[in-house]
Amino acid sequence: MQLRCVIVDDDESFLDVVRSSLEQGGVIVAGIAGSRTAAAQRVAALRPDIVLVDIRLGGESGFDVARDLAARGHAGRLIMISSHAEADYADLIAEAPVAGFLPKTELSAVAIRRLLGMA
């Protein structure tokens, strides 16, 4: 099954690399957003299967983005991502309306499917 995703991240160099990696693994990157407002707009317009949300978005919190999207019916298909260790945010991740967490260094189509129980 091919998945469509939106990536919410403000790191341009990461986005270039991850887009290529995910698409090679069969995950279509339907859109990218770099802020809370853009994330809400892109997800509403594109209706992706999953949304990858960076924990730190410049001056904004990825957890706020996740709560906004969950309130709009996207809970369960949200995955938090970060270059920081999961342990740094374990309590916040546990309380967030997300399917789980993936470190950016391990982000792949296989890891996404495994996290969502599709592998």
Secondary structure, DSSP 8 states (H G I E B T S, - for coil): --EEEEEE---HHHHHHHHHHHHHTTEEEEEEESSHHHHHHHHHHH--SEEEEESEETTEEHHHHHHHHIIIIITTSEEEEESS-GGGGHHHHHHSSSSEEEEGGG--HHHHHHHTT--
